[in-house]
Amino acid sequence: RKEVEQDPGPFNVPEGATVAFNCTYSNSASQSFFWYRQDCRKEPKLLMSVYSSGNEDGRFTAQLNRASQYISLLIRDSKLSDSATYLCVVNRQQAGTALIFGKGTTLSVSS
Amino acid sequence: DVKVTQSSRYLVKRTGEKVFLECVQDMDHENMFWYRQDPGLGLRLIYFSYDVKMKEKGDIPEGYSVSREKKERFSLILESASTNQTSMYLCASSSIKGQLGGTQYFGPGTRLLVL
């Protein structure tokens, strides 16, 4: 099993659609989880951290299922500006600060 | 706001040249990282550092070395550049304070072409 696995997409959706991305991770000892966003030819930027209880930031909702080692990101009411690659990120070891990045899921929102 | 800067946005070098990529962060972060990003391969960790003069190998350290003489600066060195080191190089920093596996903040990247 790959350390962090994501469906590469692309996901092509119209404006206003709801879209969900999933991610699985292999290390059951992982403690920290994130979603990053990367625009074309730009650096990755933190979108949101993912907490055990799930968390929401505006149109974005992240969920964590530790038992299944599964993370999700839900985007509601998609905007053109949401078009980007979304990276699922997990810390490498229980007490470490190095992170493992998934290869990303590409989203394209069209009008 | 956290700011991570990298010395060059674009760089063209010849095979066999020694290449220095510089990264500076202004948030007094303890941890600094160097990645390369290639299409279809995602972000791969080359080296990281938890403290001044300290370094740890990542997943793909071969052909690279690093230097961290000051807390704010982390340099990546390609001892003898090769064409397979053509890539986008990204530097990141994070703090150990707060949650484990802290958020990493990235610089804008350096696109290196080795001819």
Interface residues (C-beta under 8 A of the other chain):
Chain A: S30 Q31 S32 F34 K42 E43 P44 K45 L46 S49 L87 V90 N91 R92 Q94 A95 G96 T97 A98 L99 F101 G102 K103 G104
Chain B: N31 F33 Y35 G40 L41 G42 L43 L45 F48 Y50 E56 G58 L90 S94 I96 Q99 L100 G101 G102 T103 Q104 Y105 F106 G107 P108 G109
